[in-house]
Amino acid sequence: QQATSTIVIAPDATKAAQLAAYELQWHLEQMSGTTVPIVTDAAEATGTWLLVGASAETERLGIAAEKLQDQESVVQFLPGAIVMIGKDAEDRGVVQYDPAHPRRYTTWPDPYDNCGTLGAVYKVLEDYCGVRWFNATELGRVIPHRRTVVITNAKDHSEIPAFTNRSSTSIIYRVSLDGKSWSASAERMGRGAQLWRADTPEYGEIDRLNWPELYRKFPNGNVEEMRSQCLLYVYRARWGGERFGCNHSFYGYYNRFWEKNPNAEDQWEGHHPEYFAVGYEGQPPEPCFTNPGFINQVIKDADDYF
């Protein structure tokens, strides 16, 4: 069966656009059994053009990526072309998508950067192809099979996420010192989504149900492949967005209000034991979340910060 469309990206496409093109190609192949080619020169494109990310062709059509807002994604249906474009970070390294590359996820874009083009491609896959990702595993994917993929009732779409930060920092974490390589914790994601403890035989049985194809390739499992799939789920679920850390926010209160720290004397503001939990010997393990003074201090800190 011949492909009747071509995926077109810029020669220097952003990482987000490269990954989006690979994701579109992979899902269309899973649906139809046909590999839609990816080209960097529109002159090589045949059939319907699937324009992924900013390129000379999108500029010719008057679609300027630089005018998009942060995290915005746009889908436009034109005669003979579908445009899937978004606000992407200026990160143009080479993306690896081949499963034979064991740590290919280290070449993918930072989920906390702009990845709008990915959002545009996922919008098309969800709304017009019926694809669903209920969780990160093979069992959690729903990809309808059809010999020919036809899009009907097409409507142009532009979207900016309602929440600028959409993530769990316990799932997404840095794996290199350069600040550009990321992974998703297959171990944490698996434990969080299952009913069995990781040290039980039932956990292993469910893991094999969740990843049948992976265990056929790797009888003992493969954590790097699971991490790749879990990070793909991070993009597909639109996690990430604006980087914003708010975990463990009150550890600094001990140096400010419990006891003066000789290594952080500049942080000391005064002794307020009422800000901390009662019933413990020595330093309490957490604040007293119902104390009015503590609540007012948290509000003041947030107001000062923002």
C-alpha positions in Angstrom: 0.0 0.0 0.0 1.4 3.4 -1.0 1.4 6.5 1.2 -0.8 9.2 -0.2 0.7 12.0 1.9 4.1 13.3 3.0 5.3 14.7 6.3 7.3 17.9 5.6 9.6 19.5 8.2 12.3 22.2 8.0 15.9 21.1 7.4 16.8 22.7 10.8 13.5 21.8 12.5 13.2 22.2 16.2 13.5 19.2 18.4 9.8 19.5 19.2 9.0 19.5 15.5 11.3 16.5 14.7 9.8 14.4 17.5 6.3 15.5 16.4 7.0 14.3 12.8 8.3 11.0 14.1 5.3 10.6 16.4 2.9 11.3 13.5 4.7 8.9 11.2 4.7 6.1 13.9 1.0 6.4 14.7 -0.1 6.5 11.1 2.0 3.4 10.4 0.4 1.7 13.4 -3.0 2.6 12.1 -2.6 1.8 8.4 0.5 -0.4 8.1 1.9 2.3 5.7 5.0 4.4 6.4 4.4 8.1 5.5 7.8 9.5 4.4 9.4 12.5 6.2 11.2 15.0 4.0 12.9 18.3 4.6 12.2 19.7 1.1 8.7 20.3 -0.1 9.8 19.6 -3.6 10.1 16.0 -2.7 6.6 15.8 -1.2 3.8 14.0 -2.9 0.1 13.8 -2.1 -1.3 15.7 0.9 1.4 17.7 2.7 1.5 17.2 6.4 3.4 20.3 7.4 4.9 19.8 10.9 6.5 22.7 12.6 7.7 26.0 11.1 9.3 25.8 7.7 9.6 27.7 4.4 6.3 26.3 3.4 4.4 27.5 6.5 6.0 31.0 6.0 4.8 31.0 2.4 1.3 30.2 3.7 1.5 33.2 6.0 1.7 31.2 9.2 4.4 32.8 11.4 5.5 30.6 14.3 7.3 33.6 16.0 3.9 35.3 16.5 2.5 32.4 18.5 2.2 32.7 22.2 4.1 30.5 24.7 2.8 26.8 24.5 0.4 27.7 21.7 -0.4 25.0 19.1 -2.2 25.6 15.8 -3.9 23.2 13.3 -5.0 24.4 9.9 -6.6 22.5 7.1 -5.8 23.8 3.7 -6.4 22.5 0.1 -3.9 19.7 -0.2 -2.2 20.3 3.2 -2.6 20.1 6.9 -0.5 22.5 9.0 0.5 21.4 12.5 2.6 24.0 14.1 3.2 25.5 17.5 5.5 27.7 19.7 8.7 25.6 20.0 11.9 26.3 21.9 14.9 27.2 19.8 16.5 23.8 20.4 17.5 22.2 17.1 19.7 19.3 18.0 19.2 15.9 16.2 16.4 13.8 17.6 16.7 10.0 17.7 13.5 8.0 17.5 14.8 4.6 16.4 14.0 2.0 19.2 17.4 0.4 18.5 18.9 3.5 20.1 18.8 2.5 23.8 18.8 5.9 25.3 17.1 7.8 22.6 15.0 9.8 25.1 18.1 11.8 26.0 17.9 13.5 22.6 14.3 14.6 23.0 13.1 18.1 23.9 12.8 19.3 27.4 9.1 18.9 28.5 9.5 22.2 30.4 10.3 24.1 27.1 7.8 25.2 24.5 6.7 22.1 22.6 3.7 23.5 20.8 4.2 21.6 17.6 3.9 18.3 19.5 0.5 19.5 20.9 -0.7 20.2 17.4 0.1 16.7 16.1 -1.5 15.1 19.1 -4.6 17.2 18.6 -4.9 15.8 15.1 -4.3 12.2 16.2 -6.8 12.5 19.0 -9.6 14.4 17.4 -9.4 13.1 13.8 -7.8 9.7 14.1 -9.3 8.4 17.3 -6.0 7.7 19.1 -6.0 7.6 22.9 -3.2 7.3 25.5 -4.8 6.2 28.8 -1.4 5.5 30.4 2.2 5.1 29.4 2.1 1.4 28.7 1.3 -0.6 25.5 -1.9 -1.7 27.1 -2.9 1.9 27.7 -2.7 2.9 24.0 -5.7 2.8 21.7 -4.8 3.1 18.0 -7.7 2.3 15.6 -6.7 0.2 12.6 -7.8 1.3 9.2 -6.4 0.7 5.8 -6.9 4.3 4.7 -6.8 7.2 7.2 -9.4 9.8 6.2 -10.0 13.1 8.0 -13.5 14.4 7.9 -15.3 17.4 9.5 -12.0 19.2 9.8 -11.9 22.4 11.7 -9.0 24.8 12.2 -7.9 24.9 15.8 -5.7 27.1 18.0 -5.1 26.3 21.7 -3.1 27.6 24.6 -3.2 25.3 27.7 -5.3 26.6 30.6 -2.5 25.6 33.0 1.0 26.8 32.2 2.5 24.0 34.3 1.2 20.5 34.0 3.5 17.9 35.5 4.7 15.7 38.3 8.3 16.3 39.1 8.5 12.9 40.7 7.9 11.4 37.2 9.9 13.8 35.0 13.5 14.3 36.0 16.8 15.3 34.6 19.2 12.6 33.4 22.2 14.7 32.3 24.2 17.6 33.5 23.8 19.6 30.3 20.2 20.4 31.3 18.9 19.2 27.9 18.4 15.5 28.4 15.3 14.2 30.2 13.7 10.9 31.1 10.5 9.7 32.7 10.7 7.3 35.6 9.1 4.0 34.4 9.6 2.7 37.9 7.7 5.5 39.6 5.0 5.7 37.0 4.5 1.9 37.2 4.3 1.9 41.0 1.9 4.8 41.0 -0.5 3.2 38.5 -0.7 -0.3 39.8 -2.5 -1.9 42.8 0.4 -4.2 43.7 3.7 -3.5 45.5 6.8 -3.6 43.4 8.2 -6.5 45.5 5.3 -8.8 44.8 5.0 -11.5 42.0 1.6 -9.9 41.0 3.4 -6.7 40.2 5.6 -8.6 37.7 2.6 -10.3 36.1 0.8 -7.0 35.6 4.0 -5.4 34.2 4.1 -8.1 31.5 0.4 -7.6 30.7 1.1 -3.9 30.4 4.2 -4.3 28.1 3.6 -7.5 26.0 5.6 -6.4 22.9 8.5 -5.1 25.1 8.8 -8.4 26.9 8.7 -10.3 23.7 11.7 -8.3 22.6 13.4 -8.3 26.0 12.3 -11.3 28.1 13.8 -9.7 31.2 12.4 -6.3 30.5 14.3 -3.1 29.5 14.1 -0.1 31.7 15.6 2.2 29.1 12.8 1.3 26.6 10.2 1.8 29.4 11.7 5.2 30.2 11.4 6.1 26.5 7.8 5.1 26.4 7.0 6.8 29.6 8.5 10.1 28.4 6.5 9.8 25.2 3.4 9.6 27.4 4.6 12.8 29.1 4.5 14.6 25.8 1.2 12.9 24.7 -0.5 13.8 27.9 0.8 17.4 27.5 2.7 17.3 30.8 5.5 19.8 31.3 4.9 23.4 30.3 6.4 26.2 32.2 9.0 25.1 34.7 7.7 25.8 38.2 8.9 24.0 41.4 6.8 24.1 44.5 7.7 20.8 46.3 9.3 20.8 49.8 8.5 24.5 50.1 8.6 24.8 53.9 12.1 23.3 54.7 13.4 26.9 54.7 11.0 27.8 57.5 13.3 25.9 60.0 16.1 28.3 59.4 13.8 31.3 59.4 11.5 30.6 62.4 12.5 27.5 64.4 16.2 27.8 65.3 19.0 30.1 64.1 21.3 28.2 61.8 25.0 29.4 62.2 25.4 28.4 58.5 22.4 30.5 57.4 22.2 33.3 59.9 21.0 35.8 57.2 17.8 33.7 56.9 16.8 34.1 60.6 13.6 36.2 61.1 12.6 35.2 64.7 11.5 32.3 66.8 8.0 31.1 66.0 7.5 27.6 67.5 3.7 28.0 66.9 4.4 27.7 63.2 5.4 24.0 63.7 3.6 20.8 64.6 3.3 19.9 68.3 3.8 16.6 70.1 7.3 15.9 69.0 10.7 16.0 70.9 13.2 18.3 69.2 12.6 19.7 65.8 9.1 18.9 64.5 9.0 17.1 61.1 6.5 19.5 59.5 4.7 22.8 60.0 1.4 23.2 61.8 -0.8 23.7 58.8 -3.8 25.0 60.8 -1.9 27.7 62.7 -3.2 31.2 61.6 0.3 32.8 62.0 1.8 30.1 59.8 -1.0 30.5 57.2 -0.5 34.2 57.1 3.3 33.8 56.7 2.8 31.5 53.7 0.4 34.0 52.1 2.9 36.8 52.6 5.7 34.7 51.1 3.6 33.8 48.1 2.5 37.4 47.7 6.1 38.7 47.9 7.3 36.1 45.5 4.7 36.7 42.8 
